Amino acid sequence: MAPFRDSFTAPTWQHVLVLVAGAILSPGRRTVAAALRVTGQDQKPTFTNYHRVLNRNRWCSRSLARCLLRLLISTFVPSGPVVIGLDDTLERRWGVKIKARGIYRDPVRSSHGHFVRASGLRWLSVMLLPHIPWAGRIWALPFLTVLRPPNDMLNGTSGDTKS
């Protein structure tokens, strides 16, 4: 975790370490509450400080992604070609407060001749695709995931987004 330390302030870094350990150890859903529960921090009166790491504290996800990509490249492809892959995932979400929701083609329920629309959030994941010799295959190692807003939010128009 040391390469990531410079991206956080000292108090935030202590909270990050607890959250990462809790995310690794918690069974089931990886939420802040689950991470705090498994690390024994859930009864502390300052538990909200851990939630602030994700919704209020200052840190740059792109800086962390850059650091992670450098570590992945030096570990898995120090001398070979760097192959980057992209994948988008539709997360079905509803609610008044969800502003980046759009209407997209559902790749699971659609076929070549049948178009099915789904409402939700579209996430774009960028990953390194190294060949792992001991696994005998290529692995997708994500280093950055971003929310891709619908086209109508990007260009100021309204309407459905299809892709």
PyMOL commands that place a pseudoatom at each C-alpha (Angstrom):
pseudoatom trace, name=CA, resn=MET, resi=1, chain=A, elem=C, hetatm=0, pos=[0.000, 0.000, 0.000]
pseudoatom trace, name=CA, resn=ALA, resi=2, chain=A, elem=C, hetatm=0, pos=[3.012, 2.322, 0.423]
pseudoatom trace, name=CA, resn=PRO, resi=3, chain=A, elem=C, hetatm=0, pos=[3.042, 3.538, -3.230]
pseudoatom trace, name=CA, resn=PHE, resi=4, chain=A, elem=C, hetatm=0, pos=[-0.462, 4.965, -2.733]
pseudoatom trace, name=CA, resn=ARG, resi=5, chain=A, elem=C, hetatm=0, pos=[0.310, 6.862, 0.476]
pseudoatom trace, name=CA, resn=ASP, resi=6, chain=A, elem=C, hetatm=0, pos=[1.258, 10.175, -1.150]
pseudoatom trace, name=CA, resn=SER, resi=7, chain=A, elem=C, hetatm=0, pos=[-2.230, 10.529, -2.632]
pseudoatom trace, name=CA, resn=PHE, resi=8, chain=A, elem=C, hetatm=0, pos=[-3.845, 10.998, 0.800]
pseudoatom trace, name=CA, resn=THR, resi=9, chain=A, elem=C, hetatm=0, pos=[-3.468, 13.208, 3.850]
pseudoatom trace, name=CA, resn=ALA, resi=10, chain=A, elem=C, hetatm=0, pos=[-2.184, 11.489, 7.021]
pseudoatom trace, name=CA, resn=PRO, resi=11, chain=A, elem=C, hetatm=0, pos=[-5.598, 11.208, 8.758]
pseudoatom trace, name=CA, resn=THR, resi=12, chain=A, elem=C, hetatm=0, pos=[-7.318, 9.998, 5.593]
pseudoatom trace, name=CA, resn=TRP, resi=13, chain=A, elem=C, hetatm=0, pos=[-4.536, 7.449, 4.988]
pseudoatom trace, name=CA, resn=GLN, resi=14, chain=A, elem=C, hetatm=0, pos=[-5.251, 5.800, 8.359]
pseudoatom trace, name=CA, resn=HIS, resi=15, chain=A, elem=C, hetatm=0, pos=[-8.924, 5.458, 7.409]
pseudoatom trace, name=CA, resn=VAL, resi=16, chain=A, elem=C, hetatm=0, pos=[-7.996, 4.108, 3.958]
pseudoatom trace, name=CA, resn=LEU, resi=17, chain=A, elem=C, hetatm=0, pos=[-5.886, 1.344, 5.523]
pseudoatom trace, name=CA, resn=VAL, resi=18, chain=A, elem=C, hetatm=0, pos=[-8.788, 0.248, 7.730]
pseudoatom trace, name=CA, resn=LEU, resi=19, chain=A, elem=C, hetatm=0, pos=[-11.227, 0.302, 4.789]
pseudoatom trace, name=CA, resn=VAL, resi=20, chain=A, elem=C, hetatm=0, pos=[-8.901, -1.713, 2.522]
pseudoatom trace, name=CA, resn=ALA, resi=21, chain=A, elem=C, hetatm=0, pos=[-8.289, -4.321, 5.221]
pseudoatom trace, name=CA, resn=GLY, resi=22, chain=A, elem=C, hetatm=0, pos=[-12.026, -4.499, 5.908]
pseudoatom trace, name=CA, resn=ALA, resi=23, chain=A, elem=C, hetatm=0, pos=[-12.858, -4.846, 2.215]
pseudoatom trace, name=CA, resn=ILE, resi=24, chain=A, elem=C, hetatm=0, pos=[-10.416, -7.747, 1.900]
pseudoatom trace, name=CA, resn=LEU, resi=25, chain=A, elem=C, hetatm=0, pos=[-11.687, -9.513, 5.019]
pseudoatom trace, name=CA, resn=SER, resi=26, chain=A, elem=C, hetatm=0, pos=[-15.438, -8.910, 4.744]
pseudoatom trace, name=CA, resn=PRO, resi=27, chain=A, elem=C, hetatm=0, pos=[-17.607, -11.669, 3.299]
pseudoatom trace, name=CA, resn=GLY, resi=28, chain=A, elem=C, hetatm=0, pos=[-20.448, -10.726, 0.966]
pseudoatom trace, name=CA, resn=ARG, resi=29, chain=A, elem=C, hetatm=0, pos=[-20.972, -7.125, -0.087]
pseudoatom trace, name=CA, resn=ARG, resi=30, chain=A, elem=C, hetatm=0, pos=[-17.987, -4.800, 0.152]
pseudoatom trace, name=CA, resn=THR, resi=31, chain=A, elem=C, hetatm=0, pos=[-19.575, -1.774, 1.830]
pseudoatom trace, name=CA, resn=VAL, resi=32, chain=A, elem=C, hetatm=0, pos=[-18.075, 0.718, 4.263]
pseudoatom trace, name=CA, resn=ALA, resi=33, chain=A, elem=C, hetatm=0, pos=[-20.331, -0.660, 7.010]
pseudoatom trace, name=CA, resn=ALA, resi=34, chain=A, elem=C, hetatm=0, pos=[-19.192, -4.241, 6.295]
pseudoatom trace, name=CA, resn=ALA, resi=35, chain=A, elem=C, hetatm=0, pos=[-15.531, -3.167, 6.287]
pseudoatom trace, name=CA, resn=LEU, resi=36, chain=A, elem=C, hetatm=0, pos=[-15.971, -1.394, 9.618]
pseudoatom trace, name=CA, resn=ARG, resi=37, chain=A, elem=C, hetatm=0, pos=[-17.867, -4.332, 11.120]
pseudoatom trace, name=CA, resn=VAL, resi=38, chain=A, elem=C, hetatm=0, pos=[-15.174, -6.887, 10.257]
pseudoatom trace, name=CA, resn=THR, resi=39, chain=A, elem=C, hetatm=0, pos=[-12.377, -4.630, 11.585]
pseudoatom trace, name=CA, resn=GLY, resi=40, chain=A, elem=C, hetatm=0, pos=[-14.229, -3.861, 14.819]
pseudoatom trace, name=CA, resn=GLN, resi=41, chain=A, elem=C, hetatm=0, pos=[-14.604, -0.148, 14.046]
pseudoatom trace, name=CA, resn=ASP, resi=42, chain=A, elem=C, hetatm=0, pos=[-18.395, -0.139, 13.634]
pseudoatom trace, name=CA, resn=GLN, resi=43, chain=A, elem=C, hetatm=0, pos=[-19.145, 0.905, 17.240]
pseudoatom trace, name=CA, resn=LYS, resi=44, chain=A, elem=C, hetatm=0, pos=[-16.746, 3.851, 17.315]
pseudoatom trace, name=CA, resn=PRO, resi=45, chain=A, elem=C, hetatm=0, pos=[-18.469, 7.254, 17.633]
pseudoatom trace, name=CA, resn=THR, resi=46, chain=A, elem=C, hetatm=0, pos=[-16.300, 8.525, 14.732]
pseudoatom trace, name=CA, resn=PHE, resi=47, chain=A, elem=C, hetatm=0, pos=[-17.397, 5.877, 12.213]
pseudoatom trace, name=CA, resn=THR, resi=48, chain=A, elem=C, hetatm=0, pos=[-18.696, 8.606, 9.863]
pseudoatom trace, name=CA, resn=ASN, resi=49, chain=A, elem=C, hetatm=0, pos=[-15.085, 9.659, 9.204]
pseudoatom trace, name=CA, resn=TYR, resi=50, chain=A, elem=C, hetatm=0, pos=[-14.673, 6.417, 7.254]
pseudoatom trace, name=CA, resn=HIS, resi=51, chain=A, elem=C, hetatm=0, pos=[-17.655, 7.280, 5.037]
pseudoatom trace, name=CA, resn=ARG, resi=52, chain=A, elem=C, hetatm=0, pos=[-16.106, 10.691, 4.388]
pseudoatom trace, name=CA, resn=VAL, resi=53, chain=A, elem=C, hetatm=0, pos=[-13.093, 9.032, 2.747]
pseudoatom trace, name=CA, resn=LEU, resi=54, chain=A, elem=C, hetatm=0, pos=[-15.338, 8.175, -0.198]
pseudoatom trace, name=CA, resn=ASN, resi=55, chain=A, elem=C, hetatm=0, pos=[-17.739, 11.108, -0.303]
pseudoatom trace, name=CA, resn=ARG, resi=56, chain=A, elem=C, hetatm=0, pos=[-15.961, 14.176, 1.060]
pseudoatom trace, name=CA, resn=ASN, resi=57, chain=A, elem=C, hetatm=0, pos=[-12.208, 13.870, 1.572]
pseudoatom trace, name=CA, resn=ARG, resi=58, chain=A, elem=C, hetatm=0, pos=[-9.809, 15.163, -1.083]
pseudoatom trace, name=CA, resn=TRP, resi=59, chain=A, elem=C, hetatm=0, pos=[-7.917, 12.607, -3.161]
pseudoatom trace, name=CA, resn=CYS, resi=60, chain=A, elem=C, hetatm=0, pos=[-7.541, 11.945, -6.882]
pseudoatom trace, name=CA, resn=SER, resi=61, chain=A, elem=C, hetatm=0, pos=[-8.720, 8.635, -8.314]
pseudoatom trace, name=CA, resn=ARG, resi=62, chain=A, elem=C, hetatm=0, pos=[-6.758, 9.223, -11.534]
pseudoatom trace, name=CA, resn=SER, resi=63, chain=A, elem=C, hetatm=0, pos=[-3.542, 9.601, -9.561]
pseudoatom trace, name=CA, resn=LEU, resi=64, chain=A, elem=C, hetatm=0, pos=[-4.247, 6.307, -7.785]
pseudoatom trace, name=CA, resn=ALA, resi=65, chain=A, elem=C, hetatm=0, pos=[-5.111, 4.631, -11.115]
pseudoatom trace, name=CA, resn=ARG, resi=66, chain=A, elem=C, hetatm=0, pos=[-1.838, 5.870, -12.638]
pseudoatom trace, name=CA, resn=CYS, resi=67, chain=A, elem=C, hetatm=0, pos=[0.120, 4.485, -9.679]
pseudoatom trace, name=CA, resn=LEU, resi=68, chain=A, elem=C, hetatm=0, pos=[-1.725, 1.156, -9.872]
pseudoatom trace, name=CA, resn=LEU, resi=69, chain=A, elem=C, hetatm=0, pos=[-1.108, 0.901, -13.637]
pseudoatom trace, name=CA, resn=ARG, resi=70, chain=A, elem=C, hetatm=0, pos=[2.626, 1.490, -13.118]
pseudoatom trace, name=CA, resn=LEU, resi=71, chain=A, elem=C, hetatm=0, pos=[2.724, -1.242, -10.467]
pseudoatom trace, name=CA, resn=LEU, resi=72, chain=A, elem=C, hetatm=0, pos=[0.783, -3.658, -12.695]
pseudoatom trace, name=CA, resn=ILE, resi=73, chain=A, elem=C, hetatm=0, pos=[3.042, -3.011, -15.692]
pseudoatom trace, name=CA, resn=SER, resi=74, chain=A, elem=C, hetatm=0, pos=[6.264, -3.409, -13.688]
pseudoatom trace, name=CA, resn=THR, resi=75, chain=A, elem=C, hetatm=0, pos=[4.938, -6.651, -12.177]
pseudoatom trace, name=CA, resn=PHE, resi=76, chain=A, elem=C, hetatm=0, pos=[3.250, -8.362, -15.125]
pseudoatom trace, name=CA, resn=VAL, resi=77, chain=A, elem=C, hetatm=0, pos=[4.713, -6.899, -18.349]
pseudoatom trace, name=CA, resn=PRO, resi=78, chain=A, elem=C, hetatm=0, pos=[8.081, -5.268, -17.521]
pseudoatom trace, name=CA, resn=SER, resi=79, chain=A, elem=C, hetatm=0, pos=[9.480, -5.935, -21.012]
pseudoatom trace, name=CA, resn=GLY, resi=80, chain=A, elem=C, hetatm=0, pos=[6.522, -7.032, -23.117]
pseudoatom trace, name=CA, resn=PRO, resi=81, chain=A, elem=C, hetatm=0, pos=[3.817, -5.164, -24.988]
pseudoatom trace, name=CA, resn=VAL, resi=82, chain=A, elem=C, hetatm=0, pos=[1.255, -3.288, -22.888]
pseudoatom trace, name=CA, resn=VAL, resi=83, chain=A, elem=C, hetatm=0, pos=[-2.274, -4.250, -23.952]
pseudoatom trace, name=CA, resn=ILE, resi=84, chain=A, elem=C, hetatm=0, pos=[-5.170, -2.206, -22.562]
pseudoatom trace, name=CA, resn=GLY, resi=85, chain=A, elem=C, hetatm=0, pos=[-8.788, -3.380, -22.638]
pseudoatom trace, name=CA, resn=LEU, resi=86, chain=A, elem=C, hetatm=0, pos=[-12.069, -1.515, -22.152]
pseudoatom trace, name=CA, resn=ASP, resi=87, chain=A, elem=C, hetatm=0, pos=[-15.352, -2.912, -20.873]
pseudoatom trace, name=CA, resn=ASP, resi=88, chain=A, elem=C, hetatm=0, pos=[-18.629, -1.227, -20.113]
pseudoatom trace, name=CA, resn=THR, resi=89, chain=A, elem=C, hetatm=0, pos=[-21.140, -2.500, -17.597]
pseudoatom trace, name=CA, resn=LEU, resi=90, chain=A, elem=C, hetatm=0, pos=[-24.731, -1.442, -17.095]
pseudoatom trace, name=CA, resn=GLU, resi=91, chain=A, elem=C, hetatm=0, pos=[-25.778, -1.105, -13.458]
pseudoatom trace, name=CA, resn=ARG, resi=92, chain=A, elem=C, hetatm=0, pos=[-29.566, -1.016, -13.167]
pseudoatom trace, name=CA, resn=ARG, resi=93, chain=A, elem=C, hetatm=0, pos=[-30.377, 1.795, -10.730]
pseudoatom trace, name=CA, resn=TRP, resi=94, chain=A, elem=C, hetatm=0, pos=[-33.507, 3.800, -10.037]
pseudoatom trace, name=CA, resn=GLY, resi=95, chain=A, elem=C, hetatm=0, pos=[-34.207, 6.851, -7.948]
pseudoatom trace, name=CA, resn=VAL, resi=96, chain=A, elem=C, hetatm=0, pos=[-34.800, 10.554, -8.056]
pseudoatom trace, name=CA, resn=LYS, resi=97, chain=A, elem=C, hetatm=0, pos=[-31.270, 11.439, -6.929]
pseudoatom trace, name=CA, resn=ILE, resi=98, chain=A, elem=C, hetatm=0, pos=[-29.485, 9.386, -9.609]
pseudoatom trace, name=CA, resn=LYS, resi=99, chain=A, elem=C, hetatm=0, pos=[-28.650, 12.010, -12.237]
pseudoatom trace, name=CA, resn=ALA, resi=100, chain=A, elem=C, hetatm=0, pos=[-26.354, 10.061, -14.585]
pseudoatom trace, name=CA, resn=ARG, resi=101, chain=A, elem=C, hetatm=0, pos=[-28.929, 7.383, -15.404]
pseudoatom trace, name=CA, resn=GLY, resi=102, chain=A, elem=C, hetatm=0, pos=[-29.579, 6.751, -19.083]
pseudoatom trace, name=CA, resn=ILE, resi=103, chain=A, elem=C, hetatm=0, pos=[-31.411, 4.387, -21.413]
pseudoatom trace, name=CA, resn=TYR, resi=104, chain=A, elem=C, hetatm=0, pos=[-29.111, 1.849, -23.051]
pseudoatom trace, name=CA, resn=ARG, resi=105, chain=A, elem=C, hetatm=0, pos=[-29.263, -1.308, -25.130]
pseudoatom trace, name=CA, resn=ASP, resi=106, chain=A, elem=C, hetatm=0, pos=[-29.275, -4.288, -22.786]
pseudoatom trace, name=CA, resn=PRO, resi=107, chain=A, elem=C, hetatm=0, pos=[-26.600, -6.635, -24.205]
pseudoatom trace, name=CA, resn=VAL, resi=108, chain=A, elem=C, hetatm=0, pos=[-27.788, -9.609, -22.137]
pseudoatom trace, name=CA, resn=ARG, resi=109, chain=A, elem=C, hetatm=0, pos=[-31.469, -9.550, -23.075]
pseudoatom trace, name=CA, resn=SER, resi=110, chain=A, elem=C, hetatm=0, pos=[-31.042, -8.203, -26.631]
pseudoatom trace, name=CA, resn=SER, resi=111, chain=A, elem=C, hetatm=0, pos=[-30.275, -10.267, -29.695]
pseudoatom trace, name=CA, resn=HIS, resi=112, chain=A, elem=C, hetatm=0, pos=[-29.283, -9.424, -33.252]
pseudoatom trace, name=CA, resn=GLY, resi=113, chain=A, elem=C, hetatm=0, pos=[-32.904, -8.899, -34.272]
pseudoatom trace, name=CA, resn=HIS, resi=114, chain=A, elem=C, hetatm=0, pos=[-34.448, -7.886, -30.929]
pseudoatom trace, name=CA, resn=PHE, resi=115, chain=A, elem=C, hetatm=0, pos=[-33.583, -4.574, -29.190]
pseudoatom trace, name=CA, resn=VAL, resi=116, chain=A, elem=C, hetatm=0, pos=[-34.195, -4.387, -25.412]
pseudoatom trace, name=CA, resn=ARG, resi=117, chain=A, elem=C, hetatm=0, pos=[-33.731, -1.132, -23.506]
pseudoatom trace, name=CA, resn=ALA, resi=118, chain=A, elem=C, hetatm=0, pos=[-32.551, -0.905, -19.932]
pseudoatom trace, name=CA, resn=SER, resi=119, chain=A, elem=C, hetatm=0, pos=[-32.272, 2.076, -17.605]
pseudoatom trace, name=CA, resn=GLY, resi=120, chain=A, elem=C, hetatm=0, pos=[-29.250, 2.494, -15.390]
pseudoatom trace, name=CA, resn=LEU, resi=121, chain=A, elem=C, hetatm=0, pos=[-25.708, 3.705, -14.947]
pseudoatom trace, name=CA, resn=ARG, resi=122, chain=A, elem=C, hetatm=0, pos=[-23.020, 2.835, -17.461]
pseudoatom trace, name=CA, resn=TRP, resi=123, chain=A, elem=C, hetatm=0, pos=[-19.578, 2.164, -15.996]
pseudoatom trace, name=CA, resn=LEU, resi=124, chain=A, elem=C, hetatm=0, pos=[-16.455, 2.043, -18.171]
pseudoatom trace, name=CA, resn=SER, resi=125, chain=A, elem=C, hetatm=0, pos=[-13.569, -0.085, -16.879]
pseudoatom trace, name=CA, resn=VAL, resi=126, chain=A, elem=C, hetatm=0, pos=[-10.024, 0.243, -18.200]
pseudoatom trace, name=CA, resn=MET, resi=127, chain=A, elem=C, hetatm=0, pos=[-7.802, -2.772, -17.597]
pseudoatom trace, name=CA, resn=LEU, resi=128, chain=A, elem=C, hetatm=0, pos=[-4.374, -4.169, -18.312]
pseudoatom trace, name=CA, resn=LEU, resi=129, chain=A, elem=C, hetatm=0, pos=[-4.459, -7.472, -20.250]
pseudoatom trace, name=CA, resn=PRO, resi=130, chain=A, elem=C, hetatm=0, pos=[-1.238, -9.373, -19.436]
pseudoatom trace, name=CA, resn=HIS, resi=131, chain=A, elem=C, hetatm=0, pos=[-0.573, -13.031, -20.161]
pseudoatom trace, name=CA, resn=ILE, resi=132, chain=A, elem=C, hetatm=0, pos=[-0.156, -14.776, -16.803]
pseudoatom trace, name=CA, resn=PRO, resi=133, chain=A, elem=C, hetatm=0, pos=[2.246, -17.704, -17.376]
pseudoatom trace, name=CA, resn=TRP, resi=134, chain=A, elem=C, hetatm=0, pos=[1.300, -19.777, -14.310]
pseudoatom trace, name=CA, resn=ALA, resi=135, chain=A, elem=C, hetatm=0, pos=[-2.418, -19.378, -15.138]
pseudoatom trace, name=CA, resn=GLY, resi=136, chain=A, elem=C, hetatm=0, pos=[-1.896, -20.147, -18.824]
pseudoatom trace, name=CA, resn=ARG, resi=137, chain=A, elem=C, hetatm=0, pos=[-4.181, -17.334, -19.966]
pseudoatom trace, name=CA, resn=ILE, resi=138, chain=A, elem=C, hetatm=0, pos=[-4.698, -13.597, -20.236]
pseudoatom trace, name=CA, resn=TRP, resi=139, chain=A, elem=C, hetatm=0, pos=[-6.146, -11.869, -17.200]
pseudoatom trace, name=CA, resn=ALA, resi=140, chain=A, elem=C, hetatm=0, pos=[-8.014, -8.572, -17.134]
pseudoatom trace, name=CA, resn=LEU, resi=141, chain=A, elem=C, hetatm=0, pos=[-6.605, -6.434, -14.302]
pseudoatom trace, name=CA, resn=PRO, resi=142, chain=A, elem=C, hetatm=0, pos=[-8.728, -3.279, -13.880]
pseudoatom trace, name=CA, resn=PHE, resi=143, chain=A, elem=C, hetatm=0, pos=[-6.946, -0.123, -12.796]
pseudoatom trace, name=CA, resn=LEU, resi=144, chain=A, elem=C, hetatm=0, pos=[-9.607, 2.541, -13.454]
pseudoatom trace, name=CA, resn=THR, resi=145, chain=A, elem=C, hetatm=0, pos=[-13.414, 2.511, -13.520]
pseudoatom trace, name=CA, resn=VAL, resi=146, chain=A, elem=C, hetatm=0, pos=[-15.381, 5.659, -14.332]
pseudoatom trace, name=CA, resn=LEU, resi=147, chain=A, elem=C, hetatm=0, pos=[-19.049, 6.511, -14.644]
pseudoatom trace, name=CA, resn=ARG, resi=148, chain=A, elem=C, hetatm=0, pos=[-19.918, 7.358, -18.223]
pseudoatom trace, name=CA, resn=PRO, resi=149, chain=A, elem=C, hetatm=0, pos=[-22.813, 9.812, -18.326]
pseudoatom trace, name=CA, resn=PRO, resi=150, chain=A, elem=C, hetatm=0, pos=[-25.434, 9.418, -21.058]
pseudoatom trace, name=CA, resn=ASN, resi=151, chain=A, elem=C, hetatm=0, pos=[-24.982, 11.361, -24.302]
pseudoatom trace, name=CA, resn=ASP, resi=152, chain=A, elem=C, hetatm=0, pos=[-27.794, 13.771, -23.477]
pseudoatom trace, name=CA, resn=MET, resi=153, chain=A, elem=C, hetatm=0, pos=[-25.846, 14.885, -20.371]
pseudoatom trace, name=CA, resn=LEU, resi=154, chain=A, elem=C, hetatm=0, pos=[-22.680, 15.329, -22.445]
pseudoatom trace, name=CA, resn=ASN, resi=155, chain=A, elem=C, hetatm=0, pos=[-24.133, 17.477, -25.225]
pseudoatom trace, name=CA, resn=GLY, resi=156, chain=A, elem=C, hetatm=0, pos=[-26.974, 19.204, -23.383]
pseudoatom trace, name=CA, resn=THR, resi=157, chain=A, elem=C, hetatm=0, pos=[-29.798, 17.562, -25.321]
pseudoatom trace, name=CA, resn=SER, resi=158, chain=A, elem=C, hetatm=0, pos=[-32.516, 15.293, -24.084]
pseudoatom trace, name=CA, resn=GLY, resi=159, chain=A, elem=C, hetatm=0, pos=[-33.528, 11.895, -25.301]
pseudoatom trace, name=CA, resn=ASP, resi=160, chain=A, elem=C, hetatm=0, pos=[-32.637, 8.243, -25.036]
pseudoatom trace, name=CA, resn=THR, resi=161, chain=A, elem=C, hetatm=0, pos=[-29.097, 7.026, -25.384]
pseudoatom trace, name=CA, resn=LYS, resi=162, chain=A, elem=C, hetatm=0, pos=[-28.598, 3.889, -27.452]
pseudoatom trace, name=CA, resn=SER, resi=163, chain=A, elem=C, hetatm=0, pos=[-25.462, 1.933, -28.044]
for i in range(1, 163): cmd.bond("trace and resi %d" % i, "trace and resi %d" % (i + 1))
show_as sticks, trace
zoom trace
